[in-house]
Amino acid sequence: MKGKLFFVINTLQGGGAERVVSTLAGNLQQRNFAVHIICLNYAESSYKIPPEIKVVYLVSRRGESVFYRLYYAGLTGFKLVNLLITEKPNTVISFMTSANLWTGITCLLTRTPYIVSERTTPDHTLNQFGRFLKCATFVIYSKAKAVVLPSRGIALALKKIKAFQHLTNLVVIKNPVTSFTSFSKQRVHSSKFILGVGRLSYEKGFDQLIEAYANIKSTDTDLLIAGEGIELESLRKQVDLLQLGASVQLIGSKSNLQDYYHQAEVFVLPSREEGYPNALIEAMSVGCPSIAMDCEFGPSEIINHGKNGLLIQDKNIKKMSESIFKVLSDPVLKAKLAANARLINHTNALDIISAKWEKIIVDL
């Protein structure tokens, strides 16, 4: 056995970071590490975890009052410290800011080596902190063996924060691509379709995709959006207001996304912000011609415009409409983008990405 690893994350309920944790944990377990996943809060897992991996839930929240928050904070800290003392992991790896802070504090108390990983734009995490908390976070991150980021853009944004300018342990490791091995021969939708995939939230920009689709005035190609989230009703109202009828369908979460990627005419990522979009690399991995907004961060590090996909100026809905129409109407371009997109299976292969993580762990 190469050693005992703890992955720490808030929950395993959906999301890109949660997918990366479940995928990496499984692969590192196959590489002969003893892997535990520590969830700070209980929630049903959206991902299949190998039975050899032990999943530990620290608390199950039942209230959000100030009293309950203080109680659960104390309980979380106590249980995490106790686990570190009794299990003695060789390395702890945490994902997302809140888990990073819990991990850093408890690992420093128990003198346990740790790695933290930021997964999204600092504007919604570290830049929201006051001076004291920023300084405390810098201390925690500076004492980590590495601060792993999925894109160079996040690394540059982190360095722009005054308190973080002197971090010297930043490491960029891309997200691994999911390896789809089989596809259904049955059609998932009765008509040709454009596909969007992700959490239904403002930052994912599906309102922009619906507006762009309305501008195309396509009659033979539908728009399907897979995912769930707080913007569901707002998006439904937008579809009704634009009188798009059954042409635009919000189809919820799907366990067979690979079939949707495989059968879509084109995949569109309309996000206002990202960290490193898993849905984009998944679509590209099966050869789905892909279009993405050049938002912060990730798409510009994945798509080589005109070669393996189309990159659109951020927030340019008119250009998105034109790009979708261009791919739908140009079979030569569509075939070229599809063929080159599949190369992501090599650059972002799970074994390659896991080997980079293993090197950091072993170097500790």
N, C-alpha and C positions, 0 to 999 in steps of 0.2 A: 504494500500500500504506500502510495507516494505522500500521503498526508491527509489530514482532516480539514475540509473546507466548510465554512458557513457562508451562505448567501443570505443577506438581510434585505428585506423589501417590505413595503407597507402591506400589500396583499398580492395575490396572484389573480385578481379579478380583472381580466382584460388589459389592454394597453400594450404599447410597444416594449417598454422596459420589462414588463412582466413576461412577455413572450421571450425576450432575450435571456432573462434569468432562467426560465424553464428549459430553454434549448441548451444554453451553456452548461447548466447543472447536469443535464443528462449526458452531454458529451464528455464532460470532465469526469463524471462517474465511470464512464466507459474507459477513460484513460487512467483508471486505477486510483482515483481519489475517493475518499469517503466523504460524501456530500450531504449536508443538511441545508434545508431552506427554512429560514426563520421569518415568519410573517408577523409584523408588529400587531396587526389586527386580523380578526377572523373574517373571511369572506370565502364563498365557494370559488374554487379554482376554475379558471376558464381554460386551463391547459392541462394536458395529460402529463403527469409526473411519473417517472419510472418507480416501481415499487421499492427498489433498492435505496431510493432517496427518502430520508426522513424529513417530513414537513412538520414544523412546530408552530403553533399559533399562540402568541403571548397573551392577548386579551380579546374578549368579545364585548365590544362596546354596546351599552344599552341606554346611554343618556349623554346629552351634550351640554349640561349645565356646567358652571364653573367648578362646582364640587366634583362632578364626575370626571371632568378633564384633569383636575389635579390628582384625583384618585388613580385614573388610568395611567397618567404620566409616571406616577410613583411605582405603580405595579409593573409597567413596561420596563422601566429602568432596573428594578429589582430582579425581575425574571431574566432579563438579558445578561446582567452581571452574573447571576447564578449559573446560567448556561455556560458562559465563558469560563467560569471557574471549574465547573464539574466536567465539562466536555473537553476543555483545553484544545480548541481548534488551532491548527498551525497558521491559518490565515482566515480573516473575515473579509468578505467582499460585499459592499452595500450599493444599492441602486436607488437613486432619487434623493433629493435634498434632506427630507425629514429623516429617512432611514440612515443617511450619511451622518447626520448629527448624533443620533442615538448610538450608532456604531462607534463613531470617534470618541465620544465621551466614555462609553463603557469599556472600549478597548484600551484607552489611555489609563483608565483606573485599574485594569487587570493586566496591563502590559502585554497585550495581544497584538500582533502585527495585523494591519488592516489596509484595505484598498477601498477608496470611494469612487463613485461614478455619477457624474451629472449627465442627464439625458436630454435636457431641453434648454431653451433659451433662458439666460439668467434674468431676463426682464420679468419673468413670472415667478422667480424663486429668489435668488441672492440679491437682486436689485430692489426687492421689496423689503429687505431687512433694514433696520436702523443701524447706526454706526457701531454700537456695542455688539450686536449679534453678527454683523459682518466681520468684525475683528475676531470674535470667538470662532466663527466658521473658518476664517483664514488659519487660525492656529490649528484647528482640527484637520483641515485639508493639508497644511504644510507638514504635519507630522505623519500623514498617511504615507505608505510606501509608494503609492501612485494615485493620481487623480485621473481616472480613465474617462475619455470623452469619445462620442461616436463620430464627431466631425471636426474638421479644422476650424470651421466657423464658430463653434461653441468655444473652442480653445481661445480664439482671438477675442471673442466677446467677454470671456472670463478675465482675460488680461487687461481689458479696458476698465474693469472695476478697480479703483485705486487701492483698495485693501488687498487685492489679489495679484497686483502687478509683479510681485516678487516670488510667486510660486515657481518652483523649478522642477516639479515632479509630474507635469502634465504629459499624458500619453494618449494618442489618438488610436483607437481600434474600432473599425467599422462594425456594424451589426452583421451577423451571419444571415444568409438567406435560407429560408425554409426549403428543404428538398422535397418537392412533390413527385411521387413515384407512380401515381395512377390517376386516370381521369375517366369520368363517366362517358359512355357513348350516347346517353340520353341528353336531349336539350334541356337546359335549365330555364329557358325562356322561349316563348313561341316565336318571337321576332328577333331580328338583329338588335344588338344593344351596345351602348356606351356604358362603362362601369366606373363607379366611384366607391371607395371603401374606406371606412374609418369611423371614429367616434363622432356622433352628431353634436358637435359643439362649434362655437363661433370661430375658433382658431383653425378649424379644419376647412372652413370656407365652402361648404356645400351650397350655400345660397348663391355664391359666385358661379358655381358649376350649373345650377339650375337656370340662372339668368343667361349664361353663355349658351346653354342648350336652346333656350327659348328664341335666341337671336338667330339660330341656324335655320329654324323653321323646317326641320327634317320630318318627313312623314313616314319613313320606312325604318327608322332606327330609334329605338326607345332609349331612355336613360334609367339605369338601375343604380340605386345607392344602397350599399350594404353597411349596416351598423346601427347602433342604438345610442341614445343620449338625450340631453335636455333640450336640444333644438328641434326635436321631432315635430312637435305641433307647429312651430314657427315655419318649418320647411313645408309642411302640408298646406299651410295657409298660403305660402308663396306659390306653390304649384296650382292651387285653386285660383289665386288672383291672376296668374299668367295664363289661365285657361288651358293648361297642358294636359288635363284629363288623365287618361291611363298611360300616356306616353312616358310619364315620369313616375317611377314606383320606388317607394322607400321600403325595402324588403327585409329590414331587420338584420340581426346577426345570422350568419350562415356557417355551418360546420364543414361545408364542401366548397369553400371559397376557390379552391384550385380549379373547379369546373367553371366557375364564373370568369376567372382570369383567362382560362383556356379558350372559352367560347366568345369572349367580348371582342368587338371590332376594335376598340381602343380603350385604354385605361387613362383616367384623368385624375391628377392630384391637384386640387384647387386650394391648397392650404395657405393660410395667412402666416403660419409659422410651423416649424417642425424641429426635431432634434436630428433624426436620421430616419426617414420614413420607411418603415417595414413594408407597408402595402405596395409602395412603388417598386422595391426590389423583388417582391414576390411576383408582381405582375410581369416584370421584365424577365424573371427567371423562366417563365413558361412561354416566352416569346410574344407577349401581348404588347403591341405598339403603345408607347406611353408618352403622355404629355404632362408636364408639371409646372406649376408656378415657381418662379425663382425666388422663393421665400427664404427666410432664415429659419433653419439651417438644413443643409443636406442635399437638396435636389441638384444644385450646381456641382456637387462632388460626385454625383451618381450619373447624371446625364451629360453626355457630350453632344451638344445641340446639333441636330441634323444627322447624327451618326447612329446613336442607340436610343434616341428619343427626341422630343422637342421641349425646349425650355422657354417659358413665356415670361415676359417682364412682369414683375410682381404687381398684382391687383389690376392687370390689363385684361378686363373681361372681353373686350372686343377682339383682342389678339387670341384669346382662348377659343372663342367661337370660330375664328378663321382657321386656327390650327386643327381643331377637331374636324372641320369640314374638309380641310386639305388632306388629312389622313384617310378619311372616309372615301374621298373621291380619287385618290391617287394610289392605285394598287402597287406600283413600283416602289414608292416611298414607304408604303405600309410594310411590304415584304422586307425592305432594307432595315427598317427600324426593328422589326420583329427578330430578324436573324442576329443583329448586333446586340440586341437587348439580352439575349440568352447568355452572352459572355459573362454576365454578372454571376452566373453559377460557378465560375472559376475565381474571379476576384474576391467574391464574398462567400466562398465555400466554408461550411461549418468547420471542417478540419483545419483550414488555414487560420480562421479567426480564433478557434479554441487553442491552437498552438501558440498564438501570440499572448493569450491570457495565461496559458501554462508557463510561458517563459517568465512573465512578470511574477507569477506565484513562486516559481522555483528560485528565481533570483533573490527572493526574500530570505 
